Amino acid sequence: MTEKIYIARHGFRLNWINSVWTSPTGLPRDPPLTAYGETQAEELCQFFLSVPEEERPTAIFSSPYYRCLQTSKPLAQALGIPIYVEHGIAEWYSPVAPGTGLHPRPGPTESLKTHFPEVDPTWNSLYYPTRKGESVDELHQRIDTFTSVFIPTIVKRLPFEHRRRLLLVTHAATTIALVRSFVGDRDLHMKVGCCSLTKLQRRSDEEGVTEKQVLGGWKPLALVSGEHLSGGSSREWGFEDIEVEKGRVVEDPGVPGSECEEDAPVGLQNHLISNL
């Protein structure tokens, strides 16, 4: 079983300080990091280089968005470990406004590898969020479903040396949902800053966890810490920051021109987990 799971949010993104920007991937809503965000990613890397080797990640699983892969790159290069792209930990979008199309989805792993040679294309994503967006509850359901199959799948598909300690690089809302899923507390409160780091350790049998238990199978050693960053925690976000109208999350517009695109694949990719 995986001993430790680290979860980091991406670094500071360019569109927060500049309304005119170009995505290296050409995908809408896929900004790169600012220079400050790149510094944060490097500081995250330096933190892991400062800890004993037996504490360092042995593989990285990243959201397919450019800012997450950009955050992952320094550590992957420094440690010589793979980056696996996983759509199951991709960005959370609120439900799309009717008639406005679909939310964006990054391209295939092969196309992302042209930007990031550290990406290992042998990993196939276990889960794809719908491009129609999700409610907060649906996000948590997505993550619970994903984590339940993710851990058993890496046991089957990855050598032990690559699955001992994992770093997941993702987004603020997804970070919160992941931590809640792994520790088994849907009400756990967090405000997630850029390049903040959460450390989770596998619970022991003596703590009442069964060998195959995933949900609630880890305990937090640190939650969304920014102590490794020279500028501390920045641009913190929590679910209380969601814009709500009449008790529901305000809908977001889709990408213009995507009205006729197919929303596929969606959900758990059962053909990849049939032998678990």
Secondary structure, DSSP 8 states (H G I E B T S, - for coil): ---EEEEEE---BGGGT-SS---TT--TT---B-HHHHHHHHHHHHHHHHS-GGGS-SEEEE-SSHHHHHHHHHHHHHHT--EEE-GGG------B-TTS--------HHHHHTT-TTB-TT---SEE--TT---HHHHHHHHHHHHHHHHHHHHHHS-HHHHSEEEEEE-HHHHHHHHHHHHT-TT----B-TT-EEEEEE--GGGT--TT--TT-EEEEEEEE-TTSTT-S-S-B-GGGS-EETTEE--B---TT-TTS---S-EE-GGGSTT-
